């Protein structure tokens, strides 16, 4: 199935990837890990950029398993997060990688927030 940017989801090693390019990069990275060039390879790692915003609530639970704990307020805004295609360590340094075909406006903002909030510059492939 094609999405609006023309890429097709593919399955490699029983895992679904958003594009052939991303699947190809996964294979490259797994070979690099086996060769000892990189370590601790992970997929789809989530980074919270802006946490959920809630209405202020000053009540506490009066009974039940949460007795004495503060109640949470109604959600005003859901969290904003970035999901990295891949993360790994190269020479002891964390690398956050994204295989990009199209740099959307949303992605560019999230890339800037990753640098501001987490101090991580995304490596684009």
Sine and cosine of phi, psi and omega as CSV:
sin_phi,cos_phi,sin_psi,cos_psi,sin_omega,cos_omega
0.00,0.00,0.76,-0.65,0.03,-1.00
-1.00,0.02,0.57,-0.82,0.11,-0.99
-0.97,-0.22,-0.14,-0.99,-0.11,-0.99
-0.93,0.38,-0.27,0.96,0.01,-1.00
-0.99,-0.16,0.08,1.00,0.11,-0.99
1.00,0.01,-0.07,1.00,0.01,-1.00
-1.00,0.04,0.36,-0.93,-0.01,-1.00
-0.88,-0.48,0.63,-0.78,0.08,-1.00
-0.94,0.35,0.63,-0.78,0.02,-1.00
-0.71,-0.70,0.41,-0.91,0.02,-1.00
-0.91,-0.41,0.80,-0.60,0.02,-1.00
-0.72,-0.70,0.76,-0.65,0.00,-1.00
0.80,0.60,0.56,0.83,0.02,-1.00
0.98,0.22,0.12,0.99,0.00,-1.00
-0.92,-0.40,0.62,-0.79,0.00,-1.00
-1.00,-0.03,0.73,-0.68,0.03,-1.00
-0.87,-0.50,0.49,-0.87,-0.04,-1.00
-0.95,0.30,-0.32,0.95,-0.02,-1.00
-0.39,-0.92,0.27,-0.96,0.08,-1.00
-0.90,0.44,-0.59,0.80,0.01,-1.00
-0.88,0.48,-0.70,0.71,0.01,-1.00
-0.91,0.42,-0.66,0.75,0.02,-1.00
-0.90,0.44,-0.67,0.75,0.04,-1.00
-0.88,0.48,-0.68,0.74,0.00,-1.00
-0.91,0.41,-0.60,0.80,0.06,-1.00
-0.85,0.52,-0.72,0.69,0.02,-1.00
-0.87,0.49,-0.70,0.72,0.03,-1.00
-0.86,0.52,-0.72,0.70,-0.04,-1.00
-0.92,0.39,-0.60,0.80,0.03,-1.00
-0.91,0.41,-0.60,0.80,0.08,-1.00
-0.91,0.42,-0.65,0.76,0.02,-1.00
-0.90,0.45,-0.61,0.79,0.03,-1.00
-0.93,0.38,-0.67,0.74,0.03,-1.00
-0.89,0.46,-0.54,0.84,0.00,-1.00
-0.99,0.15,-0.12,0.99,0.02,-1.00
1.00,0.10,0.19,0.98,-0.01,-1.00
-0.97,0.24,-0.61,0.80,0.04,-1.00
-0.79,-0.61,0.28,-0.96,0.01,-1.00
-0.71,-0.71,0.36,-0.93,0.14,-0.99
0.82,0.57,0.75,0.66,0.01,-1.00
-0.93,0.36,0.76,-0.65,0.03,-1.00
-0.70,-0.71,0.42,-0.91,0.07,-1.00
-0.91,-0.41,0.45,-0.89,0.18,-0.98
0.78,0.62,0.81,0.58,0.01,-1.00
-1.00,0.03,0.79,-0.62,-0.07,-1.00
-1.00,-0.06,0.71,-0.70,0.10,-1.00
-0.85,-0.53,0.84,-0.54,0.04,-1.00
-0.98,0.18,0.81,-0.59,0.00,-1.00
-0.99,-0.13,-0.68,0.74,0.06,-1.00
-0.69,-0.72,0.87,-0.49,-0.03,-1.00
-0.94,0.35,0.25,-0.97,0.06,-1.00
-0.84,0.54,0.70,-0.71,0.03,-1.00
-0.98,-0.20,0.80,-0.60,-0.05,-1.00
-0.85,-0.53,0.43,-0.90,0.12,-0.99
-0.91,0.41,0.60,-0.80,0.01,-1.00
-0.94,0.34,0.69,-0.73,-0.01,-1.00
-0.67,-0.74,0.79,-0.62,-0.07,-1.00
-0.96,-0.29,0.21,0.98,-0.02,-1.00
-1.00,-0.01,0.39,-0.92,0.10,-1.00
-0.82,-0.57,0.45,-0.89,0.05,-1.00
-0.92,0.39,0.71,-0.70,-0.05,-1.00
-1.00,-0.06,-0.40,0.92,0.02,-1.00
-0.47,-0.88,0.12,-0.99,-0.01,-1.00
1.00,-0.01,-0.11,-0.99,-0.08,-1.00
-0.92,0.40,-0.32,0.95,0.01,-1.00
-0.98,-0.20,0.26,0.96,-0.05,-1.00
-0.77,0.63,0.77,-0.63,0.02,-1.00
1.00,0.02,-0.24,0.97,0.01,-1.00
-1.00,0.10,0.51,-0.86,0.01,-1.00
-0.94,0.33,0.60,-0.80,0.08,-1.00
-0.97,0.23,0.51,-0.86,0.04,-1.00
-1.00,-0.07,0.59,-0.81,-0.02,-1.00
-0.98,0.18,0.17,-0.99,0.03,-1.00
-0.88,0.47,0.63,-0.78,0.01,-1.00
-0.94,0.34,0.82,-0.57,0.06,-1.00
-1.00,-0.10,-0.66,0.75,0.03,-1.00
-0.62,-0.79,0.74,-0.67,0.06,-1.00
-0.95,0.30,0.33,-0.94,0.01,-1.00
-0.91,0.41,0.41,-0.91,0.11,-0.99
-0.92,-0.39,0.82,-0.57,-0.04,-1.00
-0.71,-0.71,0.30,-0.95,0.07,-1.00
-0.88,-0.48,0.73,-0.68,0.06,-1.00
-0.93,-0.36,0.92,-0.39,-0.02,-1.00
-0.96,0.26,0.63,-0.78,0.09,-1.00
-0.88,0.47,-0.75,0.66,-0.04,-1.00
-0.59,-0.80,0.54,-0.84,0.20,-0.98
-0.74,-0.68,0.52,-0.85,0.04,-1.00
-0.24,-0.97,0.18,-0.98,0.05,-1.00
-0.95,-0.32,0.74,-0.67,0.04,-1.00
-0.80,-0.60,0.89,-0.45,-0.07,-1.00
0.82,0.57,0.61,0.79,0.04,-1.00
0.98,0.18,0.05,1.00,-0.03,-1.00
-0.94,-0.34,0.74,-0.68,0.03,-1.00
-0.93,0.37,0.76,-0.65,0.08,-1.00
-0.89,-0.46,0.79,-0.62,0.09,-1.00
-0.94,-0.35,0.85,-0.52,-0.17,-0.98
-0.84,-0.55,0.59,-0.81,0.05,-1.00
-0.72,-0.69,0.79,-0.62,0.08,-1.00
-1.00,0.00,0.93,-0.38,-0.13,-0.99
-0.94,-0.35,0.70,-0.72,0.19,-0.98
-0.96,-0.27,-0.74,0.67,-0.02,-1.00
-0.82,-0.58,0.78,-0.63,0.06,-1.00
-1.00,-0.03,0.99,-0.12,-0.02,-1.00
-0.96,0.26,0.27,-0.96,0.04,-1.00
-0.87,0.50,-0.69,0.72,0.01,-1.00
-0.87,0.49,-0.69,0.72,0.00,-1.00
-0.88,0.47,-0.69,0.72,-0.03,-1.00
-0.87,0.49,-0.67,0.74,0.04,-1.00
-0.90,0.44,-0.70,0.71,0.00,-1.00
-0.91,0.42,-0.59,0.81,0.05,-1.00
-0.88,0.48,-0.68,0.73,0.02,-1.00
-0.92,0.39,-0.64,0.77,0.03,-1.00
-0.92,0.40,-0.59,0.81,0.05,-1.00
-0.86,0.51,-0.67,0.75,0.02,-1.00
-0.93,0.36,-0.69,0.72,-0.02,-1.00
-0.93,0.38,-0.76,0.65,-0.12,-0.99
-0.99,0.16,-0.74,0.68,-0.12,-0.99
-0.97,-0.26,-0.14,0.99,-0.03,-1.00
0.93,0.37,0.45,0.89,-0.05,-1.00
-0.92,-0.40,0.82,-0.57,0.09,-1.00
-0.99,-0.10,0.85,-0.52,-0.06,-1.00
-0.96,0.27,0.73,-0.68,0.07,-1.00
-1.00,0.00,0.88,-0.48,-0.02,-1.00
-0.99,-0.12,0.74,-0.68,0.00,-1.00
-0.92,-0.40,0.00,0.00,0.00,0.00
